[in-house]
Amino acid sequence: MRIGFLVNPVAGMGGRVGLKGTDGKVAEARARGAEPRAPDRARRALAALAERAPEADLLAWGDPMGASLVREAGFDPEVLGSPAGDDGGADSTDDEETDADDTRAAVAAFREADADLVVFVGGDGTAADVAGSLAGSGVPMLGVPAGVKVYSSVFGVSPEDAAYVAATFERTERREVMDIDEDEYREGEVTPELRAVAHVPVAERLQSGKQTSAGTVESLAEGVADDVRARPETTWVLGPGSTVGEVKAALCFEGSPIGVDVYRDGEVVATDVAESEILDALGEDNVIVVTPIGGQGFVFGRGNPQLSPAVIRECDLEIVASRDKLDDLRVLRVDTDDPELDEALRGWVKVRVGRFERRMMKIV
């Protein structure tokens, strides 16, 4: 199998520093101390691919878009070009900024070189660029999730799952590529738009597209608010989403609908915070309140990168969701960028669905 492998080196950089995305915000993300996320996600996918399909022929694009990472995993890739237009031989994996034209050029080269599959590391914006370049070719695409927002159903659940799908799939199906306007997203408007329909390998280890779910959550929110008021010394880290937004409303404040807010002892400590601000605000007793993404079931790793492994390890976990949302989910998922933490979080958990009621769900 010939696999074109491509990395968007700045995908996901804006997440932990509270930018909700990286489109047009790379310089600001760096100024806030953001670290590249995509290269490590690529390493995980490539290591798993090398284990499952060491005989695969890999096509690559010059650094920082993946060539050295592919070599690092033990493959001898055919490097078809680079963002700078040279032979891509430099052994650099820095996070210099590339753009959509670089992505499209790489995918066009993979297509011309008869790739059987294009695997990309990025988010929804990268997926839209890849799908556009593959339109009409029938060549399937598969995403390694690395962006802040991952609404499309063309991604593996984790880097390792993406590698498993790439190594084992036998057929493809058409799936939707969705994206949202990041400026509107930062203002609290979440309106996913269909950008393309792409051929994608068929496998259970692909995430579903994000869906919206209706359900009455007022009593659930009041129950959480009662707990918050009963524990004034506890620091409450309140994640994004409409369900947790109802909790914030029950506590009589208007928080960030797509950001993370911190609350303690009857007061809002901070709103729309980045990872570093959350860590600064934590005390001896801390609780994260988070809701899974509807249709996908991710508790961590989609839309809330501010809730980093360092933050999660300092907190107890309260998962809240409407009954309708859970009815649409078979399992819950996590993808924290820390495989050991992901493993520790897996297992059966109680999800609050009412003022007092809870439902058992499994994190896989």
C-alpha positions in Angstrom: 0.0 0.0 0.0 1.2 3.5 -0.9 0.3 6.0 1.9 0.8 9.7 1.5 1.5 11.1 5.0 1.1 14.8 5.7 1.4 16.9 8.9 0.0 20.4 9.5 2.7 21.5 11.9 0.7 24.2 13.7 -2.6 22.3 14.0 -3.9 22.5 17.6 -1.4 25.0 18.9 -4.0 27.5 20.0 -6.0 25.1 22.1 -4.2 25.0 25.5 -3.5 28.7 25.5 -7.2 29.5 25.1 -7.3 30.6 21.4 -9.9 28.0 20.4 -8.0 27.4 17.1 -4.9 28.4 15.2 -6.3 29.9 12.0 -4.6 33.3 11.7 -3.4 33.0 15.3 -0.1 31.2 15.1 2.0 34.2 16.1 -0.3 34.9 19.1 -0.3 31.3 20.1 3.5 31.3 20.1 3.6 34.5 22.1 1.4 32.8 24.7 3.8 30.0 25.0 2.0 27.4 22.9 3.9 24.3 22.0 3.4 22.3 18.7 0.9 19.5 19.2 0.8 17.9 15.7 4.4 16.4 15.6 3.9 14.3 18.7 0.5 13.1 17.4 2.2 12.2 14.1 4.9 10.3 15.9 2.3 8.2 17.8 0.4 7.4 14.5 3.6 6.5 12.7 4.9 4.3 15.5 1.7 2.4 15.4 1.7 2.2 11.7 5.3 0.9 11.7 4.2 -1.9 14.0 1.1 -2.9 12.1 2.3 -2.3 8.5 6.1 -2.0 8.3 6.0 -2.9 4.6 3.9 0.1 3.6 5.4 2.5 1.1 5.1 6.0 2.5 5.0 9.2 0.4 6.0 12.4 2.4 6.3 16.1 2.0 9.3 18.0 3.2 9.7 19.4 6.7 8.1 20.7 8.7 5.2 18.7 7.1 6.4 15.2 8.0 9.4 13.9 6.1 11.7 13.6 9.1 8.9 12.2 11.3 8.3 9.5 8.8 12.0 8.6 8.7 12.2 8.7 12.5 9.5 6.0 12.6 11.7 3.7 10.5 10.3 4.2 7.1 12.2 5.2 4.0 9.8 7.7 2.4 9.6 9.0 -1.1 9.7 12.8 -0.5 7.9 14.4 -3.3 8.5 18.1 -2.5 8.5 20.6 0.4 6.9 23.8 1.5 10.0 25.7 0.5 10.1 24.0 -2.9 13.3 22.1 -2.4 13.8 18.3 -2.1 12.5 18.2 1.5 15.7 16.6 2.8 16.3 18.9 5.8 16.0 17.1 9.1 13.9 19.8 10.7 10.6 19.3 12.6 10.1 22.8 13.8 6.8 24.5 13.7 7.4 27.2 11.1 4.1 28.3 9.6 2.7 26.6 6.5 -0.6 27.3 4.8 -3.4 25.7 2.9 -1.6 26.0 -0.4 1.2 23.8 1.0 -1.3 21.2 2.1 -3.0 21.2 -1.3 0.3 21.0 -3.2 1.4 18.0 -1.1 -1.9 16.2 -1.6 -1.9 16.9 -5.3 1.6 15.3 -5.4 0.4 12.2 -3.5 -2.5 11.9 -5.9 -0.2 12.1 -8.9 2.1 9.5 -7.4 -0.8 7.0 -7.2 -1.3 7.0 -3.4 -3.8 4.5 -2.2 -4.6 6.5 0.9 -3.8 10.0 2.2 -3.2 10.2 6.0 -3.1 13.7 7.4 -2.4 15.1 10.9 -4.5 18.2 11.6 -8.0 19.4 12.3 -11.1 20.3 10.3 -9.5 23.0 8.3 -6.7 20.6 7.1 -9.4 18.0 6.4 -11.2 20.4 4.1 -8.0 21.3 2.2 -7.1 17.6 1.8 -10.7 16.7 0.6 -10.7 19.5 -1.9 -7.4 18.3 -3.4 -8.7 14.7 -3.6 -12.1 15.6 -5.1 -13.0 13.4 -8.0 -10.0 11.1 -7.6 -11.6 8.4 -5.4 -8.5 8.3 -3.3 -9.6 7.9 0.4 -8.4 10.1 3.2 -8.0 9.6 6.9 -7.3 12.1 9.7 -5.1 11.8 12.7 -6.8 14.2 15.1 -4.6 17.1 16.2 -6.8 20.3 15.8 -8.6 22.2 18.5 -12.0 21.6 16.8 -12.6 18.2 15.2 -16.2 18.1 14.0 -15.7 15.9 10.9 -16.2 12.2 10.8 -13.0 11.5 8.8 -10.7 11.1 11.8 -9.5 8.2 13.8 -10.5 8.3 17.5 -6.8 8.6 18.4 -3.5 8.5 16.5 -3.1 4.8 17.2 -6.6 4.1 16.0 -6.0 6.0 12.8 -2.9 3.9 12.2 -5.0 0.7 12.9 -7.6 1.8 10.4 -4.9 2.7 7.7 -3.3 -0.7 8.1 -6.4 -2.9 8.1 -9.3 -1.3 6.1 -10.7 -3.1 3.2 -13.4 -0.7 1.9 -14.4 2.9 2.1 -17.5 5.0 2.4 -18.4 8.6 1.8 -18.3 10.8 4.9 -18.8 14.5 5.7 -16.0 17.0 6.2 -17.3 19.8 8.5 -15.7 23.1 9.6 -16.6 26.2 11.5 -15.6 29.8 11.3 -13.0 30.2 14.1 -13.7 33.9 14.6 -17.4 33.1 15.1 -16.4 30.2 17.3 -14.4 32.5 19.6 -17.5 34.7 19.9 -19.5 31.6 21.0 -21.2 30.9 17.7 -20.9 27.3 16.7 -22.3 26.6 13.3 -20.6 23.6 11.5 -20.8 23.9 7.7 -20.4 21.0 5.2 -17.2 21.6 3.3 -16.8 18.4 1.4 -17.8 14.7 1.2 -14.8 12.4 1.1 -14.0 8.8 0.7 -12.9 7.4 4.1 -11.8 3.9 5.2 -14.6 2.1 7.0 -13.8 1.1 10.5 -15.3 1.2 14.0 -12.3 3.3 15.2 -13.5 6.4 13.3 -15.3 9.1 15.2 -18.8 10.1 14.4 -19.6 13.6 13.2 -20.7 16.0 15.9 -24.4 16.1 16.4 -26.6 18.3 18.6 -28.9 16.7 21.1 -31.9 18.1 22.8 -32.8 17.4 26.4 -33.9 19.1 29.6 -30.8 19.8 31.8 -32.2 22.3 34.2 -32.6 19.9 37.1 -29.2 18.4 36.3 -27.6 21.9 36.5 -29.4 22.7 39.8 -28.0 19.5 41.2 -24.5 20.4 40.3 -25.0 23.9 41.5 -26.2 22.6 44.9 -23.0 20.5 45.2 -20.9 23.6 44.3 -22.5 25.7 47.0 -22.1 22.9 49.5 -18.3 22.8 48.9 -17.1 26.4 49.1 -13.4 25.4 49.5 -13.4 23.4 46.3 -12.2 24.9 43.0 -14.6 24.1 40.2 -13.2 24.0 36.7 -16.3 24.3 34.4 -15.7 23.2 30.8 -17.4 24.3 27.6 -20.7 23.2 26.1 -24.4 24.0 26.6 -24.9 21.5 29.3 -22.2 22.9 31.5 -23.4 26.3 30.5 -26.7 25.5 32.3 -24.6 24.8 35.4 -23.0 28.2 35.1 -26.4 29.8 34.7 -27.6 28.0 37.8 -24.7 29.6 39.6 -25.9 33.0 38.4 -23.1 33.9 36.0 -22.7 33.9 32.3 -19.5 32.0 31.5 -17.7 31.4 28.3 -19.9 29.1 26.1 -16.9 27.5 24.4 -14.2 28.2 27.0 -13.3 27.1 30.5 -14.3 29.0 33.6 -13.1 28.6 37.2 -15.4 29.1 40.2 -14.8 28.9 43.9 -16.6 30.0 47.1 -19.5 31.8 45.4 -17.2 33.8 43.0 -16.0 33.5 39.5 -12.2 33.2 39.8 -11.5 33.5 36.0 -13.3 33.1 32.7 -12.2 31.7 29.4 -8.9 30.6 30.8 -5.9 28.8 29.2 -4.2 25.8 30.7 -1.6 27.9 32.7 -4.4 30.1 34.2 -6.3 27.0 35.3 -3.2 25.5 37.0 -2.6 28.9 38.8 -6.2 28.9 40.1 -6.3 25.4 41.4 -6.3 24.7 45.2 -6.1 21.5 47.3 -9.5 20.2 46.3 -10.5 20.6 42.6 -13.3 19.2 40.4 -13.6 19.4 36.6 -17.2 19.5 35.3 -17.4 18.5 31.7 -19.9 17.2 29.2 -19.2 14.8 26.3 -19.5 16.0 22.8 -22.8 14.9 21.3 -22.5 12.2 18.6 -18.8 11.6 19.4 -18.7 11.0 23.1 -15.4 12.7 23.8 -15.0 13.8 27.4 -11.5 15.2 26.8 -9.6 15.8 23.6 -12.2 17.6 21.5 -13.0 21.3 22.0 -11.4 21.5 25.5 -7.6 21.2 25.2 -7.2 23.7 28.0 -8.1 20.8 30.2 -4.7 19.3 29.7 -3.2 16.2 31.4 -1.6 18.5 34.0 -5.0 20.0 34.9 -6.8 16.6 34.8 -4.4 15.0 37.2 -5.0 17.7 39.8 -8.8 17.3 39.7 -11.7 14.9 40.4 -14.0 14.4 37.5 -17.8 15.1 37.2 -19.3 14.2 33.9 -22.7 15.6 33.1 -25.0 15.0 30.2 -28.7 14.9 29.2 -30.4 11.6 28.9 -31.0 12.2 25.2 -27.3 12.8 24.6 -26.3 9.5 26.3 -29.0 7.6 24.5 -27.1 8.5 21.3 -23.8 7.3 22.7 -22.7 3.8 23.2 -19.5 4.7 25.0 -17.4 7.7 26.0 -13.9 8.5 24.8 -10.8 10.4 25.9 -7.8 11.6 23.8 -5.7 13.8 26.1 -2.3 13.5 24.3 -1.1 11.4 27.2 -1.7 7.6 26.6 -1.0 6.7 30.2 -3.6 9.2 31.4 -6.1 8.0 28.7 -5.6 4.4 30.1 -6.1 5.5 33.7 -9.4 7.3 32.7 -10.8 4.3 30.9 -13.4 2.2 32.6 -16.9 2.6 34.0 -17.9 6.0 35.3 -21.1 7.6 36.7 -22.5 10.3 34.5 -24.9 12.8 36.1 -28.2 13.0 34.1 -30.5 14.6 36.7 -30.5 16.4 40.0 -29.8 13.1 41.8 -29.8 10.5 39.0 -26.7 9.1 37.4 -26.1 6.6 34.6 -23.1 4.2 34.2 -21.2 4.7 31.0 -17.9 3.2 29.9 -14.9 5.3 28.7 -13.1 3.2 26.1 
